[in-house]
Amino acid sequence: MKATAIAPANIAFIKYWGKADDARRLPLNPSISMNLSACITTTTVEFSPDFEKDTVSEGFDEKRILTHIDRIRRIAKINMCSKITTKNSFPASAGIASSASGFAALTVAAAAALGLKLGELELSVLARLGSGSACRSIPDGFVKWEDSYAYSLYPPSYWDLRDILLIIENNVKDVSSSAGHEGAYTSPFFTKRLQEVPKRISRLEAALAKKDFQKLGEVIEEDCLDVHHVMQTQSPPLFYWNEKTRQVIRAIKKSGLPVYFTIDAGPNVHLICEAKDEKQVIDIFGNTYQIIVNKPSRGARLC
């Protein structure tokens, strides 16, 4: 009973911050994201009556992973121990949605290994219980998460965008996203953010429908700045950016190129541009940073 799955990380164009239900990892606002072709987790899950205990690849969150495996075992009504081998093509726990790709791959592989016949919606719901944003890594391409599951708005081939990811730091961040969500309510700007997000969602969906890159980029940056304003004013405050993060933002604004930034809960910067501008954007930074170039990607799938 063994299966291997791969899943992409995703970058949220409209982010979620704050949970309506912590135990079920339900968000207080919808979000829209793009799956990333070069930021991939590959996970193999094997169940066997010969295994005396569960094992997980070193360097990964064993407790959280096994909690999710227990959840899937209960659905399958199987008690066999597991061996879980997982690896990332990018730095983990550094604000690049490694938990999204990780739990999406884990969910698809474990469900398949146990013989569960789950559709995309069911897999998205199940992955969400491991990591909220993992539900967005199940469907293909450009994805919207509302309430309990995520679904594809457009396939990867719909728009030839690039996410040029600049690795500012690859260290594990001091405060995880899960812990950060808990303090969202303490920001005096949090309620205002929740009021504004539905309007941003509508604007971003319109920009996607028309392939209006300027409007898309403007909404992406607006939401990024807004969510980090909330993070920085909650108690205790979260300052995920560092000086290099700010230097990158200044450099792209000075360049005059049609490129827009967004940043998740970490210092690393995602630069969103169209394919035709990829080289010019990369040339701004020369060999200063490790760069990962992503295209829109398929979602989680068996190997």
C-alpha positions as protocol buffer text, in pm:
chain_id: "A"
residue {
  index: 1
  type: MET
  ca { x: 0 y: 0 z: 0 }
}
residue {
  index: 2
  type: LYS
  ca { x: 217 y: 277 z: -134 }
}
residue {
  index: 3
  type: ALA
  ca { x: 171 y: 593 z: -343 }
}
residue {
  index: 4
  type: THR
  ca { x: 370 y: 900 z: -443 }
}
residue {
  index: 5
  type: ALA
  ca { x: 226 y: 1243 z: -514 }
}
residue {
  index: 6
  type: ILE
  ca { x: 361 y: 1583 z: -609 }
}
residue {
  index: 7
  type: ALA
  ca { x: 201 y: 1916 z: -529 }
}
residue {
  index: 8
  type: PRO
  ca { x: 291 y: 2279 z: -596 }
}
residue {
  index: 9
  type: ALA
  ca { x: 320 y: 2560 z: -349 }
}
residue {
  index: 10
  type: ASN
  ca { x: 98 y: 2853 z: -433 }
}
residue {
  index: 11
  type: ILE
  ca { x: 123 y: 3230 z: -412 }
}
residue {
  index: 12
  type: ALA
  ca { x: -186 y: 3411 z: -291 }
}
residue {
  index: 13
  type: PHE
  ca { x: -282 y: 3717 z: -497 }
}
residue {
  index: 14
  type: ILE
  ca { x: -550 y: 3792 z: -237 }
}
residue {
  index: 15
  type: LYS
  ca { x: -436 y: 3653 z: 97 }
}
residue {
  index: 16
  type: TYR
  ca { x: -625 y: 3521 z: 395 }
}
residue {
  index: 17
  type: TRP
  ca { x: -526 y: 3623 z: 745 }
}
residue {
  index: 18
  type: GLY
  ca { x: -728 y: 3516 z: 1045 }
}
residue {
  index: 19
  type: LYS
  ca { x: -941 y: 3205 z: 1093 }
}
residue {
  index: 20
  type: ALA
  ca { x: -1314 y: 3171 z: 1144 }
}
residue {
  index: 21
  type: ASP
  ca { x: -1258 y: 2824 z: 1291 }
}
residue {
  index: 22
  type: ASP
  ca { x: -907 y: 2733 z: 1404 }
}
residue {
  index: 23
  type: ALA
  ca { x: -965 y: 2359 z: 1448 }
}
residue {
  index: 24
  type: ARG
  ca { x: -1114 y: 2323 z: 1099 }
}
residue {
  index: 25
  type: ARG
  ca { x: -879 y: 2585 z: 948 }
}
residue {
  index: 26
  type: LEU
  ca { x: -1162 y: 2784 z: 795 }
}
residue {
  index: 27
  type: PRO
  ca { x: -1068 y: 3134 z: 676 }
}
residue {
  index: 28
  type: LEU
  ca { x: -1234 y: 3462 z: 762 }
}
residue {
  index: 29
  type: ASN
  ca { x: -1205 y: 3577 z: 401 }
}
residue {
  index: 30
  type: PRO
  ca { x: -1181 y: 3416 z: 55 }
}
residue {
  index: 31
  type: SER
  ca { x: -846 y: 3410 z: -125 }
}
residue {
  index: 32
  type: ILE
  ca { x: -719 y: 3370 z: -480 }
}
residue {
  index: 33
  type: SER
  ca { x: -386 y: 3213 z: -571 }
}
residue {
  index: 34
  type: MET
  ca { x: -167 y: 3077 z: -849 }
}
residue {
  index: 35
  type: ASN
  ca { x: 5 y: 2739 z: -827 }
}
residue {
  index: 36
  type: LEU
  ca { x: 383 y: 2748 z: -876 }
}
residue {
  index: 37
  type: SER
  ca { x: 553 y: 2515 z: -1121 }
}
residue {
  index: 38
  type: ALA
  ca { x: 903 y: 2512 z: -969 }
}
residue {
  index: 39
  type: CYS
  ca { x: 815 y: 2504 z: -598 }
}
residue {
  index: 40
  type: ILE
  ca { x: 717 y: 2141 z: -556 }
}
residue {
  index: 41
  type: THR
  ca { x: 684 y: 1888 z: -275 }
}
residue {
  index: 42
  type: THR
  ca { x: 717 y: 1519 z: -356 }
}
residue {
  index: 43
  type: THR
  ca { x: 581 y: 1279 z: -94 }
}
residue {
  index: 44
  type: THR
  ca { x: 569 y: 900 z: -79 }
}
residue {
  index: 45
  type: VAL
  ca { x: 342 y: 734 z: 176 }
}
residue {
  index: 46
  type: GLU
  ca { x: 357 y: 362 z: 246 }
}
residue {
  index: 47
  type: PHE
  ca { x: 143 y: 161 z: 488 }
}
residue {
  index: 48
  type: SER
  ca { x: 243 y: -188 z: 597 }
}
residue {
  index: 49
  type: PRO
  ca { x: 155 y: -433 z: 876 }
}
residue {
  index: 50
  type: ASP
  ca { x: 529 y: -490 z: 904 }
}
residue {
  index: 51
  type: PHE
  ca { x: 597 y: -135 z: 1024 }
}
residue {
  index: 52
  type: GLU
  ca { x: 621 y: -112 z: 1403 }
}
residue {
  index: 53
  type: LYS
  ca { x: 583 y: 265 z: 1417 }
}
residue {
  index: 54
  type: ASP
  ca { x: 522 y: 568 z: 1196 }
}
residue {
  index: 55
  type: THR
  ca { x: 831 y: 735 z: 1049 }
}
residue {
  index: 56
  type: VAL
  ca { x: 867 y: 1074 z: 881 }
}
residue {
  index: 57
  type: SER
  ca { x: 1158 y: 1222 z: 686 }
}
residue {
  index: 58
  type: GLU
  ca { x: 1396 y: 1412 z: 912 }
}
residue {
  index: 59
  type: GLY
  ca { x: 1353 y: 1789 z: 917 }
}
residue {
  index: 60
  type: PHE
  ca { x: 975 y: 1791 z: 875 }
}
residue {
  index: 61
  type: ASP
  ca { x: 704 y: 1856 z: 1136 }
}
residue {
  index: 62
  type: GLU
  ca { x: 645 y: 1497 z: 1245 }
}
residue {
  index: 63
  type: LYS
  ca { x: 369 y: 1572 z: 1496 }
}
residue {
  index: 64
  type: ARG
  ca { x: 162 y: 1775 z: 1251 }
}
residue {
  index: 65
  type: ILE
  ca { x: 214 y: 1526 z: 967 }
}
residue {
  index: 66
  type: LEU
  ca { x: 115 y: 1226 z: 1179 }
}
residue {
  index: 67
  type: THR
  ca { x: -194 y: 1407 z: 1306 }
}
residue {
  index: 68
  type: HIS
  ca { x: -300 y: 1438 z: 943 }
}
residue {
  index: 69
  type: ILE
  ca { x: -212 y: 1075 z: 870 }
}
residue {
  index: 70
  type: ASP
  ca { x: -427 y: 969 z: 1167 }
}
residue {
  index: 71
  type: ARG
  ca { x: -713 y: 1171 z: 1019 }
}
residue {
  index: 72
  type: ILE
  ca { x: -684 y: 987 z: 686 }
}
residue {
  index: 73
  type: ARG
  ca { x: -645 y: 647 z: 856 }
}
residue {
  index: 74
  type: ARG
  ca { x: -970 y: 705 z: 1043 }
}
residue {
  index: 75
  type: ILE
  ca { x: -1151 y: 775 z: 715 }
}
residue {
  index: 76
  type: ALA
  ca { x: -1008 y: 456 z: 562 }
}
residue {
  index: 77
  type: LYS
  ca { x: -1066 y: 258 z: 886 }
}
residue {
  index: 78
  type: ILE
  ca { x: -712 y: 123 z: 868 }
}
residue {
  index: 79
  type: ASN
  ca { x: -464 y: 121 z: 1157 }
}
residue {
  index: 80
  type: MET
  ca { x: -138 y: 20 z: 989 }
}
residue {
  index: 81
  type: CYS
  ca { x: 172 y: 226 z: 1058 }
}
residue {
  index: 82
  type: SER
  ca { x: 320 y: 440 z: 785 }
}
residue {
  index: 83
  type: LYS
  ca { x: 651 y: 544 z: 634 }
}
residue {
  index: 84
  type: ILE
  ca { x: 646 y: 898 z: 496 }
}
residue {
  index: 85
  type: THR
  ca { x: 925 y: 1026 z: 274 }
}
residue {
  index: 86
  type: THR
  ca { x: 904 y: 1385 z: 157 }
}
residue {
  index: 87
  type: LYS
  ca { x: 1128 y: 1641 z: -8 }
}
residue {
  index: 88
  type: ASN
  ca { x: 1094 y: 1997 z: -136 }
}
residue {
  index: 89
  type: SER
  ca { x: 1245 y: 2165 z: -439 }
}
residue {
  index: 90
  type: PHE
  ca { x: 1260 y: 2492 z: -240 }
}
residue {
  index: 91
  type: PRO
  ca { x: 1330 y: 2610 z: 118 }
}
residue {
  index: 92
  type: ALA
  ca { x: 1072 y: 2493 z: 373 }
}
residue {
  index: 93
  type: SER
  ca { x: 911 y: 2703 z: 650 }
}
residue {
  index: 94
  type: ALA
  ca { x: 1055 y: 3023 z: 502 }
}
residue {
  index: 95
  type: GLY
  ca { x: 732 y: 3186 z: 392 }
}
residue {
  index: 96
  type: ILE
  ca { x: 700 y: 3013 z: 53 }
}
residue {
  index: 97
  type: ALA
  ca { x: 390 y: 2805 z: 130 }
}
residue {
  index: 98
  type: SER
  ca { x: 576 y: 2479 z: 191 }
}
residue {
  index: 99
  type: SER
  ca { x: 296 y: 2365 z: 421 }
}
residue {
  index: 100
  type: ALA
  ca { x: 51 y: 2412 z: 131 }
}
residue {
  index: 101
  type: SER
  ca { x: 246 y: 2191 z: -109 }
}
residue {
  index: 102
  type: GLY
  ca { x: 344 y: 1953 z: 171 }
}
residue {
  index: 103
  type: PHE
  ca { x: -4 y: 1877 z: 299 }
}
residue {
  index: 104
  type: ALA
  ca { x: -153 y: 1868 z: -49 }
}
residue {
  index: 105
  type: ALA
  ca { x: 103 y: 1605 z: -157 }
}
residue {
  index: 106
  type: LEU
  ca { x: 63 y: 1416 z: 172 }
}
residue {
  index: 107
  type: THR
  ca { x: -317 y: 1409 z: 136 }
}
residue {
  index: 108
  type: VAL
  ca { x: -317 y: 1283 z: -222 }
}
residue {
  index: 109
  type: ALA
  ca { x: -47 y: 1020 z: -158 }
}
residue {
  index: 110
  type: ALA
  ca { x: -194 y: 889 z: 168 }
}
residue {
  index: 111
  type: ALA
  ca { x: -549 y: 872 z: 32 }
}
residue {
  index: 112
  type: ALA
  ca { x: -429 y: 680 z: -274 }
}
residue {
  index: 113
  type: ALA
  ca { x: -212 y: 443 z: -68 }
}
residue {
  index: 114
  type: LEU
  ca { x: -514 y: 358 z: 148 }
}
residue {
  index: 115
  type: GLY
  ca { x: -736 y: 303 z: -153 }
}
residue {
  index: 116
  type: LEU
  ca { x: -966 y: 599 z: -89 }
}
residue {
  index: 117
  type: LYS
  ca { x: -1144 y: 718 z: -403 }
}
residue {
  index: 118
  type: LEU
  ca { x: -1169 y: 1091 z: -336 }
}
residue {
  index: 119
  type: GLY
  ca { x: -1255 y: 1361 z: -586 }
}
residue {
  index: 120
  type: GLU
  ca { x: -1088 y: 1701 z: -612 }
}
residue {
  index: 121
  type: LEU
  ca { x: -1335 y: 1873 z: -380 }
}
residue {
  index: 122
  type: GLU
  ca { x: -1298 y: 1604 z: -113 }
}
residue {
  index: 123
  type: LEU
  ca { x: -918 y: 1616 z: -139 }
}
residue {
  index: 124
  type: SER
  ca { x: -923 y: 1996 z: -109 }
}
residue {
  index: 125
  type: VAL
  ca { x: -1138 y: 1977 z: 206 }
}
residue {
  index: 126
  type: LEU
  ca { x: -912 y: 1711 z: 356 }
}
residue {
  index: 127
  type: ALA
  ca { x: -587 y: 1891 z: 270 }
}
residue {
  index: 128
  type: ARG
  ca { x: -726 y: 2207 z: 434 }
}
residue {
  index: 129
  type: LEU
  ca { x: -742 y: 2028 z: 768 }
}
residue {
  index: 130
  type: GLY
  ca { x: -365 y: 1979 z: 754 }
}
residue {
  index: 131
  type: SER
  ca { x: -283 y: 2334 z: 637 }
}
residue {
  index: 132
  type: GLY
  ca { x: -539 y: 2591 z: 530 }
}
residue {
  index: 133
  type: SER
  ca { x: -361 y: 2701 z: 213 }
}
residue {
  index: 134
  type: ALA
  ca { x: -303 y: 2337 z: 112 }
}
residue {
  index: 135
  type: CYS
  ca { x: -659 y: 2328 z: -20 }
}
residue {
  index: 136
  type: ARG
  ca { x: -548 y: 2576 z: -292 }
}
residue {
  index: 137
  type: SER
  ca { x: -268 y: 2342 z: -405 }
}
residue {
  index: 138
  type: ILE
  ca { x: -511 y: 2064 z: -497 }
}
residue {
  index: 139
  type: PRO
  ca { x: -687 y: 2222 z: -803 }
}
residue {
  index: 140
  type: ASP
  ca { x: -504 y: 2338 z: -1117 }
}
residue {
  index: 141
  type: GLY
  ca { x: -375 y: 2681 z: -1215 }
}
residue {
  index: 142
  type: PHE
  ca { x: -549 y: 2991 z: -1081 }
}
residue {
  index: 143
  type: VAL
  ca { x: -750 y: 2896 z: -774 }
}
residue {
  index: 144
  type: LYS
  ca { x: -1013 y: 3045 z: -543 }
}
residue {
  index: 145
  type: TRP
  ca { x: -1068 y: 2929 z: -185 }
}
residue {
  index: 146
  type: GLU
  ca { x: -1407 y: 2998 z: -34 }
}
residue {
  index: 147
  type: ASP
  ca { x: -1511 y: 2856 z: 302 }
}
residue {
  index: 148
  type: SER
  ca { x: -1427 y: 2484 z: 315 }
}
residue {
  index: 149
  type: TYR
  ca { x: -1265 y: 2409 z: -21 }
}
residue {
  index: 150
  type: ALA
  ca { x: -1084 y: 2557 z: -321 }
}
residue {
  index: 151
  type: TYR
  ca { x: -1157 y: 2526 z: -691 }
}
residue {
  index: 152
  type: SER
  ca { x: -992 y: 2622 z: -1019 }
}
residue {
  index: 153
  type: LEU
  ca { x: -1088 y: 2951 z: -1182 }
}
residue {
  index: 154
  type: TYR
  ca { x: -863 y: 2901 z: -1485 }
}
residue {
  index: 155
  type: PRO
  ca { x: -620 y: 2629 z: -1600 }
}
residue {
  index: 156
  type: PRO
  ca { x: -243 y: 2689 z: -1598 }
}
residue {
  index: 157
  type: SER
  ca { x: -244 y: 2759 z: -1973 }
}
residue {
  index: 158
  type: TYR
  ca { x: -494 y: 3043 z: -1938 }
}
residue {
  index: 159
  type: TRP
  ca { x: -239 y: 3322 z: -1887 }
}
residue {
  index: 160
  type: ASP
  ca { x: 137 y: 3301 z: -1936 }
}
residue {
  index: 161
  type: LEU
  ca { x: 238 y: 3477 z: -1616 }
}
residue {
  index: 162
  type: ARG
  ca { x: 560 y: 3439 z: -1420 }
}
residue {
  index: 163
  type: ASP
  ca { x: 625 y: 3432 z: -1050 }
}
residue {
  index: 164
  type: ILE
  ca { x: 991 y: 3523 z: -1010 }
}
residue {
  index: 165
  type: LEU
  ca { x: 1071 y: 3425 z: -654 }
}
residue {
  index: 166
  type: LEU
  ca { x: 1369 y: 3593 z: -490 }
}
residue {
  index: 167
  type: ILE
  ca { x: 1503 y: 3397 z: -195 }
}
residue {
  index: 168
  type: ILE
  ca { x: 1605 y: 3667 z: 53 }
}
residue {
  index: 169
  type: GLU
  ca { x: 1644 y: 3418 z: 338 }
}
residue {
  index: 170
  type: ASN
  ca { x: 1595 y: 3042 z: 353 }
}
residue {
  index: 171
  type: ASN
  ca { x: 1602 y: 3011 z: 732 }
}
residue {
  index: 172
  type: VAL
  ca { x: 1299 y: 2878 z: 920 }
}
residue {
  index: 173
  type: LYS
  ca { x: 1097 y: 3184 z: 1026 }
}
residue {
  index: 174
  type: ASP
  ca { x: 1065 y: 3265 z: 1395 }
}
residue {
  index: 175
  type: VAL
  ca { x: 684 y: 3281 z: 1397 }
}
residue {
  index: 176
  type: SER
  ca { x: 484 y: 3037 z: 1184 }
}
residue {
  index: 177
  type: SER
  ca { x: 186 y: 3146 z: 979 }
}
residue {
  index: 178
  type: SER
  ca { x: -40 y: 2931 z: 1200 }
}
residue {
  index: 179
  type: ALA
  ca { x: 75 y: 3116 z: 1510 }
}
residue {
  index: 180
  type: GLY
  ca { x: 50 y: 3451 z: 1331 }
}
residue {
  index: 181
  type: HIS
  ca { x: -313 y: 3395 z: 1236 }
}
residue {
  index: 182
  type: GLU
  ca { x: -406 y: 3375 z: 1605 }
}
residue {
  index: 183
  type: GLY
  ca { x: -312 y: 3738 z: 1666 }
}
residue {
  index: 184
  type: ALA
  ca { x: -486 y: 3887 z: 1361 }
}
residue {
  index: 185
  type: TYR
  ca { x: -785 y: 4001 z: 1566 }
}
residue {
  index: 186
  type: THR
  ca { x: -565 y: 4223 z: 1781 }
}
residue {
  index: 187
  type: SER
  ca { x: -476 y: 4461 z: 1497 }
}
residue {
  index: 188
  type: PRO
  ca { x: -686 y: 4781 z: 1494 }
}
residue {
  index: 189
  type: PHE
  ca { x: -687 y: 4754 z: 1113 }
}
residue {
  index: 190
  type: PHE
  ca { x: -813 y: 4396 z: 1091 }
}
residue {
  index: 191
  type: THR
  ca { x: -1186 y: 4473 z: 1069 }
}
residue {
  index: 192
  type: LYS
  ca { x: -1123 y: 4728 z: 794 }
}
residue {
  index: 193
  type: ARG
  ca { x: -926 y: 4468 z: 599 }
}
residue {
  index: 194
  type: LEU
  ca { x: -1213 y: 4219 z: 616 }
}
residue {
  index: 195
  type: GLN
  ca { x: -1446 y: 4487 z: 482 }
}
residue {
  index: 196
  type: GLU
  ca { x: -1217 y: 4564 z: 187 }
}
residue {
  index: 197
  type: VAL
  ca { x: -1125 y: 4209 z: 79 }
}
residue {
  index: 198
  type: PRO
  ca { x: -1456 y: 4128 z: -101 }
}
residue {
  index: 199
  type: LYS
  ca { x: -1412 y: 4436 z: -319 }
}
residue {
  index: 200
  type: ARG
  ca { x: -1054 y: 4335 z: -398 }
}
residue {
  index: 201
  type: ILE
  ca { x: -1169 y: 3983 z: -484 }
}
residue {
  index: 202
  type: SER
  ca { x: -1416 y: 4130 z: -736 }
}
residue {
  index: 203
  type: ARG
  ca { x: -1151 y: 4357 z: -887 }
}
residue {
  index: 204
  type: LEU
  ca { x: -899 y: 4074 z: -915 }
}
residue {
  index: 205
  type: GLU
  ca { x: -1151 y: 3838 z: -1072 }
}
residue {
  index: 206
  type: ALA
  ca { x: -1237 y: 4107 z: -1328 }
}
residue {
  index: 207
  type: ALA
  ca { x: -867 y: 4158 z: -1405 }
}
residue {
  index: 208
  type: LEU
  ca { x: -820 y: 3783 z: -1452 }
}
residue {
  index: 209
  type: ALA
  ca { x: -1124 y: 3759 z: -1678 }
}
residue {
  index: 210
  type: LYS
  ca { x: -997 y: 4042 z: -1900 }
}
residue {
  index: 211
  type: LYS
  ca { x: -628 y: 3953 z: -1865 }
}
residue {
  index: 212
  type: ASP
  ca { x: -569 y: 4311 z: -1755 }
}
residue {
  index: 213
  type: PHE
  ca { x: -220 y: 4281 z: -1612 }
}
residue {
  index: 214
  type: GLN
  ca { x: -191 y: 4632 z: -1473 }
}
residue {
  index: 215
  type: LYS
  ca { x: -515 y: 4603 z: -1275 }
}
residue {
  index: 216
  type: LEU
  ca { x: -417 y: 4255 z: -1159 }
}
residue {
  index: 217
  type: GLY
  ca { x: -82 y: 4380 z: -1033 }
}
residue {
  index: 218
  type: GLU
  ca { x: -227 y: 4682 z: -858 }
}
residue {
  index: 219
  type: VAL
  ca { x: -470 y: 4466 z: -659 }
}
residue {
  index: 220
  type: ILE
  ca { x: -198 y: 4213 z: -574 }
}
residue {
  index: 221
  type: GLU
  ca { x: 29 y: 4483 z: -429 }
}
residue {
  index: 222
  type: GLU
  ca { x: -256 y: 4657 z: -249 }
}
residue {
  index: 223
  type: ASP
  ca { x: -357 y: 4337 z: -72 }
}
residue {
  index: 224
  type: CYS
  ca { x: 2 y: 4248 z: 14 }
}
residue {
  index: 225
  type: LEU
  ca { x: 63 y: 4585 z: 178 }
}
residue {
  index: 226
  type: ASP
  ca { x: -268 y: 4566 z: 360 }
}
residue {
  index: 227
  type: VAL
  ca { x: -215 y: 4220 z: 510 }
}
residue {
  index: 228
  type: HIS
  ca { x: 138 y: 4308 z: 625 }
}
residue {
  index: 229
  type: HIS
  ca { x: 2 y: 4627 z: 781 }
}
residue {
  index: 230
  type: VAL
  ca { x: -229 y: 4405 z: 986 }
}
residue {
  index: 231
  type: MET
  ca { x: 58 y: 4171 z: 1077 }
}
residue {
  index: 232
  type: GLN
  ca { x: 279 y: 4460 z: 1186 }
}
residue {
  index: 233
  type: THR
  ca { x: 9 y: 4616 z: 1405 }
}
residue {
  index: 234
  type: GLN
  ca { x: -121 y: 4304 z: 1579 }
}
residue {
  index: 235
  type: SER
  ca { x: -5 y: 4205 z: 1926 }
}
residue {
  index: 236
  type: PRO
  ca { x: 269 y: 4096 z: 1935 }
}
residue {
  index: 237
  type: PRO
  ca { x: 362 y: 4257 z: 1602 }
}
residue {
  index: 238
  type: LEU
  ca { x: 501 y: 4044 z: 1320 }
}
residue {
  index: 239
  type: PHE
  ca { x: 776 y: 4192 z: 1104 }
}
residue {
  index: 240
  type: TYR
  ca { x: 841 y: 3934 z: 835 }
}
residue {
  index: 241
  type: TRP
  ca { x: 1016 y: 4180 z: 602 }
}
residue {
  index: 242
  type: ASN
  ca { x: 1380 y: 4278 z: 640 }
}
residue {
  index: 243
  type: GLU
  ca { x: 1596 y: 4546 z: 476 }
}
residue {
  index: 244
  type: LYS
  ca { x: 1672 y: 4326 z: 175 }
}
residue {
  index: 245
  type: THR
  ca { x: 1298 y: 4278 z: 122 }
}
residue {
  index: 246
  type: ARG
  ca { x: 1255 y: 4655 z: 110 }
}
residue {
  index: 247
  type: GLN
  ca { x: 1556 y: 4694 z: -121 }
}
residue {
  index: 248
  type: VAL
  ca { x: 1396 y: 4455 z: -372 }
}
residue {
  index: 249
  type: ILE
  ca { x: 1069 y: 4649 z: -364 }
}
residue {
  index: 250
  type: ARG
  ca { x: 1252 y: 4978 z: -420 }
}
residue {
  index: 251
  type: ALA
  ca { x: 1451 y: 4826 z: -709 }
}
residue {
  index: 252
  type: ILE
  ca { x: 1149 y: 4703 z: -900 }
}
residue {
  index: 253
  type: LYS
  ca { x: 963 y: 5030 z: -849 }
}
residue {
  index: 254
  type: LYS
  ca { x: 1265 y: 5222 z: -976 }
}
residue {
  index: 255
  type: SER
  ca { x: 1294 y: 4993 z: -1281 }
}
residue {
  index: 256
  type: GLY
  ca { x: 970 y: 5113 z: -1438 }
}
residue {
  index: 257
  type: LEU
  ca { x: 900 y: 4762 z: -1567 }
}
residue {
  index: 258
  type: PRO
  ca { x: 548 y: 4615 z: -1559 }
}
residue {
  index: 259
  type: VAL
  ca { x: 615 y: 4392 z: -1258 }
}
residue {
  index: 260
  type: TYR
  ca { x: 439 y: 4375 z: -923 }
}
residue {
  index: 261
  type: PHE
  ca { x: 543 y: 4233 z: -586 }
}
residue {
  index: 262
  type: THR
  ca { x: 372 y: 4022 z: -327 }
}
residue {
  index: 263
  type: ILE
  ca { x: 508 y: 3870 z: -7 }
}
residue {
  index: 264
  type: ASP
  ca { x: 365 y: 3595 z: 212 }
}
residue {
  index: 265
  type: ALA
  ca { x: 448 y: 3548 z: 581 }
}
residue {
  index: 266
  type: GLY
  ca { x: 824 y: 3570 z: 533 }
}
residue {
  index: 267
  type: PRO
  ca { x: 1095 y: 3796 z: 384 }
}
residue {
  index: 268
  type: ASN
  ca { x: 1106 y: 3640 z: 37 }
}
residue {
  index: 269
  type: VAL
  ca { x: 963 y: 3837 z: -254 }
}
residue {
  index: 270
  type: HIS
  ca { x: 743 y: 3709 z: -535 }
}
residue {
  index: 271
  type: LEU
  ca { x: 765 y: 3926 z: -848 }
}
residue {
  index: 272
  type: ILE
  ca { x: 467 y: 3883 z: -1078 }
}
residue {
  index: 273
  type: CYS
  ca { x: 513 y: 3967 z: -1446 }
}
residue {
  index: 274
  type: GLU
  ca { x: 412 y: 3847 z: -1789 }
}
residue {
  index: 275
  type: ALA
  ca { x: 635 y: 3595 z: -1966 }
}
residue {
  index: 276
  type: LYS
  ca { x: 765 y: 3853 z: -2215 }
}
residue {
  index: 277
  type: ASP
  ca { x: 919 y: 4057 z: -1930 }
}
residue {
  index: 278
  type: GLU
  ca { x: 1080 y: 3767 z: -1741 }
}
residue {
  index: 279
  type: LYS
  ca { x: 1439 y: 3827 z: -1854 }
}
residue {
  index: 280
  type: GLN
  ca { x: 1432 y: 4201 z: -1788 }
}
residue {
  index: 281
  type: VAL
  ca { x: 1300 y: 4146 z: -1437 }
}
residue {
  index: 282
  type: ILE
  ca { x: 1565 y: 3885 z: -1359 }
}
residue {
  index: 283
  type: ASP
  ca { x: 1838 y: 4109 z: -1500 }
}
residue {
  index: 284
  type: ILE
  ca { x: 1761 y: 4375 z: -1237 }
}
residue {
  index: 285
  type: PHE
  ca { x: 1905 y: 4151 z: -967 }
}
residue {
  index: 286
  type: GLY
  ca { x: 2190 y: 3979 z: -1152 }
}
residue {
  index: 287
  type: ASN
  ca { x: 2342 y: 3718 z: -924 }
}
residue {
  index: 288
  type: THR
  ca { x: 2240 y: 3890 z: -599 }
}
residue {
  index: 289
  type: TYR
  ca { x: 1976 y: 3638 z: -493 }
}
residue {
  index: 290
  type: GLN
  ca { x: 1879 y: 3280 z: -555 }
}
residue {
  index: 291
  type: ILE
  ca { x: 1595 y: 3302 z: -806 }
}
residue {
  index: 292
  type: ILE
  ca { x: 1322 y: 3047 z: -873 }
}
residue {
  index: 293
  type: VAL
  ca { x: 1114 y: 3110 z: -1185 }
}
residue {
  index: 294
  type: ASN
  ca { x: 760 y: 2975 z: -1169 }
}
residue {
  index: 295
  type: LYS
  ca { x: 489 y: 2939 z: -1430 }
}
residue {
  index: 296
  type: PRO
  ca { x: 123 y: 2866 z: -1350 }
}
residue {
  index: 297
  type: SER
  ca { x: 108 y: 2499 z: -1256 }
}
residue {
  index: 298
  type: ARG
  ca { x: -118 y: 2200 z: -1232 }
}
residue {
  index: 299
  type: GLY
  ca { x: -233 y: 2110 z: -884 }
}
residue {
  index: 300
  type: ALA
  ca { x: -153 y: 1804 z: -673 }
}
residue {
  index: 301
  type: ARG
  ca { x: -142 y: 1470 z: -853 }
}
residue {
  index: 302
  type: LEU
  ca { x: -14 y: 1117 z: -828 }
}
residue {
  index: 303
  type: CYS
  ca { x: 321 y: 1036 z: -984 }
}
